[in-house]
Amino acid sequence: MEENMREVFSADKMYKIKIIQDLLEGNNIESYLINQKGSAFLLGDIHLYVDEKDEPKALEIIGSHEM
């Protein structure tokens, strides 16, 4: 993982990550996900990251969206 990446959201369901990714993309913020769900038992979370320069705006967008 690049040093300049910051986690801004995590969820246990992919559809929640996709909603947030679409919101960020609509605001010209590129995001990256890391899926840490174990395939055997489907445990764990999916983590969404953005570049550190986009972190404040991304957190504002996410905070204003009810999930």
N, CA, C and O of each residue as an XYZ file, in Angstrom:
268
protein
N       0.852     -1.180      0.000
C       0.000      0.000      0.000
C       0.889      1.232      0.000
O       1.863      1.318      0.748
N       0.544      2.153     -0.828
C       1.282      3.407     -0.914
C       1.173      4.169      0.411
O       0.141      4.123      1.080
N       2.236      4.862      0.775
C       2.250      5.619      2.019
C       1.247      6.761      2.023
O       0.783      7.174      3.085
N       0.911      7.269      0.858
C       0.019      8.425      0.787
C      -1.460      8.050      0.721
O      -2.298      8.917      0.475
N      -1.796      6.791      0.932
C      -3.190      6.358      0.889
C      -3.771      6.353      2.301
O      -3.102      5.977      3.263
N      -5.035      6.780      2.406
C      -5.719      6.851      3.693
C      -7.050      6.122      3.606
O      -7.800      6.289      2.644
N      -7.338      5.307      4.624
C      -8.618      4.608      4.679
C      -9.709      5.600      5.067
O      -9.574      6.342      6.040
N     -10.785      5.601      4.296
C     -11.886      6.522      4.572
C     -13.205      5.809      4.864
O     -14.157      6.428      5.339
N     -13.259      4.508      4.580
C     -14.517      3.787      4.785
C     -14.238      2.303      4.800
O     -13.319      1.828      4.133
N     -15.035      1.566      5.565
C     -14.980      0.098      5.505
C     -16.386     -0.431      5.751
O     -17.206      0.208      6.410
N     -16.639     -1.605      5.211
C     -17.953     -2.230      5.351
C     -17.804     -3.733      5.167
O     -16.792     -4.223      4.665
N     -18.828     -4.441      5.584
C     -18.817     -5.889      5.418
C     -19.538     -6.345      4.158
O     -19.512     -7.527      3.815
N     -20.183     -5.403      3.469
C     -20.925     -5.724      2.241
C     -20.382     -4.920      1.064
O     -20.145     -3.718      1.184
N     -20.190     -5.577     -0.058
C     -19.643     -4.922     -1.237
C     -20.567     -3.828     -1.768
O     -20.082     -2.818     -2.278
N     -21.880     -4.001     -1.661
C     -22.784     -2.986     -2.195
C     -22.602     -1.650     -1.471
O     -22.761     -0.595     -2.087
N     -22.271     -1.674     -0.176
C     -22.032     -0.435      0.562
C     -20.772      0.258      0.058
O     -20.737      1.480     -0.081
N     -19.749     -0.527     -0.211
C     -18.499      0.021     -0.757
C     -18.772      0.640     -2.125
O     -18.274      1.726     -2.420
N     -19.550     -0.032     -2.955
C     -19.842      0.457     -4.306
C     -20.597      1.783     -4.260
O     -20.330      2.671     -5.069
N     -21.533      1.928     -3.330
C     -22.270      3.182     -3.189
C     -21.303      4.320     -2.875
O     -21.379      5.386     -3.485
N     -20.408      4.101     -1.937
C     -19.450      5.132     -1.547
C     -18.467      5.403     -2.679
O     -18.131      6.558     -2.939
N     -18.006      4.363     -3.351
C     -17.102      4.562     -4.491
C     -17.772      5.423     -5.564
O     -17.137      6.315     -6.127
N     -19.032      5.165     -5.844
C     -19.759      5.951     -6.850
C     -19.906      7.410     -6.422
O     -19.773      8.315     -7.246
N     -20.178      7.640     -5.138
C     -20.260      9.004     -4.624
C     -18.933      9.738     -4.799
O     -18.893     10.883     -5.248
N     -17.856      9.060     -4.437
C     -16.538      9.675     -4.549
C     -16.182      9.930     -6.007
O     -15.668     10.995     -6.347
N     -16.453      8.961     -6.861
C     -16.157      9.117     -8.290
C     -16.928     10.299     -8.877
O     -16.403     11.033     -9.714
N     -18.161     10.477     -8.439
C     -18.967     11.595     -8.903
C     -18.401     12.946     -8.486
O     -18.765     13.982     -9.044
N     -17.508     12.925     -7.498
C     -16.843     14.138     -7.027
C     -15.362     14.147     -7.410
O     -14.550     14.831     -6.787
N     -15.033     13.383     -8.436
C     -13.666     13.324     -8.975
C     -12.619     12.869     -7.971
O     -11.492     13.363     -7.972
N     -13.000     11.915     -7.106
C     -12.060     11.340     -6.156
C     -11.885      9.867     -6.505
O     -12.840      9.091     -6.480
N     -10.665      9.501     -6.827
C     -10.366      8.113     -7.158
C     -10.191      7.323     -5.863
O      -9.541      7.791     -4.929
N     -10.770      6.132     -5.811
C     -10.667      5.300     -4.611
C     -10.192      3.904     -4.979
O     -10.298      3.463     -6.124
N      -9.671      3.231     -3.977
C      -9.118      1.882     -4.143
C      -9.627      1.023     -3.003
O      -9.734      1.490     -1.869
N      -9.938     -0.220     -3.294
C     -10.422     -1.085     -2.226
C      -9.490     -2.247     -1.974
O      -8.775     -2.718     -2.859
N      -9.527     -2.689     -0.736
C      -8.825     -3.902     -0.325
C      -9.873     -4.794      0.324
O     -10.479     -4.427      1.331
N     -10.074     -5.944     -0.251
C     -11.065     -6.888      0.242
C     -10.369     -7.886      1.153
O      -9.561     -8.693      0.694
N     -10.678     -7.831      2.440
C     -10.063     -8.739      3.403
C     -11.052     -9.788      3.889
O     -10.851    -10.406      4.934
N     -12.110     -9.981      3.130
C     -13.060    -11.025      3.487
C     -12.451    -12.386      3.207
O     -11.922    -12.634      2.124
N     -12.530    -13.253      4.184
C     -12.070    -14.614      3.990
C     -13.082    -15.378      3.163
O     -14.278    -15.310      3.447
N     -12.644    -16.094      2.162
C     -13.579    -16.767      1.266
C     -14.273    -17.961      1.911
O     -15.382    -18.314      1.511
N     -13.648    -18.582      2.892
C     -14.237    -19.769      3.494
C     -15.470    -19.437      4.336
O     -16.475    -20.144      4.257
N     -15.408    -18.381      5.135
C     -16.508    -18.063      6.040
C     -17.100    -16.673      5.800
O     -18.015    -16.257      6.510
N     -16.579    -15.952      4.797
C     -17.041    -14.609      4.466
C     -16.968    -13.663      5.661
O     -17.873    -12.859      5.887
N     -15.884    -13.767      6.420
C     -15.650    -12.887      7.552
C     -14.673    -11.797      7.153
O     -13.837    -11.993      6.271
N     -14.781    -10.659      7.799
C     -13.863     -9.571      7.530
C     -14.555     -8.422      6.830
O     -15.747     -8.475      6.528
N     -13.779     -7.386      6.583
C     -14.321     -6.183      5.980
C     -13.617     -5.846      4.674
O     -12.553     -6.373      4.352
N     -14.252     -4.957      3.946
C     -13.691     -4.399      2.722
C     -13.330     -2.959      3.063
O     -14.155     -2.232      3.616
N     -12.123     -2.542      2.745
C     -11.625     -1.226      3.118
C     -11.444     -0.367      1.871
O     -10.942     -0.830      0.847
N     -11.863      0.892      1.976
C     -11.782      1.832      0.867
C     -10.774      2.928      1.202
O     -10.821      3.525      2.277
N      -9.869      3.179      0.269
C      -8.784      4.137      0.459
C      -8.826      5.212     -0.612
O      -9.283      4.979     -1.730
N      -8.337      6.402     -0.248
C      -8.151      7.496     -1.194
C      -6.769      8.096     -0.964
O      -6.130      7.842      0.057
N      -6.321      8.887     -1.920
C      -5.062      9.608     -1.758
C      -5.219     10.601     -0.603
O      -6.298     11.159     -0.407
N      -4.148     10.821      0.157
C      -4.227     11.671      1.336
C      -4.705     13.090      1.013
O      -5.339     13.728      1.854
N      -4.416     13.588     -0.178
C      -4.863     14.939     -0.549
C      -6.384     15.004     -0.700
O      -6.971     16.078     -0.569
N      -7.027     13.866     -0.973
C      -8.478     13.801     -1.141
C      -9.213     13.395      0.136
O     -10.443     13.411      0.179
N      -8.462     13.033      1.170
C      -9.081     12.512      2.392
C     -10.108     13.470      3.013
O     -11.221     13.030      3.298
N      -9.796     14.753      3.237
C     -10.801     15.632      3.869
C     -12.105     15.724      3.082
O     -13.190     15.645      3.659
N     -11.998     15.890      1.769
C     -13.203     15.991      0.934
C     -13.967     14.667      0.933
O     -15.196     14.658      1.002
N     -13.244     13.554      0.856
C     -13.889     12.237      0.856
C     -14.644     12.004      2.158
O     -15.776     11.519      2.136
N     -14.035     12.342      3.288
C     -14.696     12.157      4.576
C     -15.930     13.045      4.706
O     -16.927     12.643      5.306
N     -15.865     14.236      4.152
C     -17.019     15.139      4.165
C     -18.168     14.546      3.354
O     -19.320     14.566      3.788
N     -17.848     14.020      2.177
C     -18.859     13.415      1.307
C     -19.485     12.193      1.976
O     -20.705     12.025      1.980
N     -18.638     11.356      2.531
C     -19.122     10.133      3.197
C     -19.964     10.492      4.409
O     -21.006      9.881      4.650
N     -19.514     11.489      5.178
C     -20.243     11.903      6.378
C     -21.609     12.480      6.080
O     -22.512     12.389      6.911
N     -21.775     13.069      4.915
C     -23.067     13.659      4.574
C     -24.021     12.651      3.951
O     -25.182     12.966      3.694
N     -23.532     11.439      3.710
C     -24.370     10.399      3.113
C     -24.804      9.415      4.194
O     -23.969      8.836      4.888
N     -26.096      9.234      4.330
C     -26.603      8.264      5.319
C     -26.486      6.872      4.741
O     -26.979      6.596      3.647
N     -25.825      5.986      5.491
C     -25.623      4.615      5.025
C     -26.390      3.692      5.941
O     -26.373      2.476      5.748
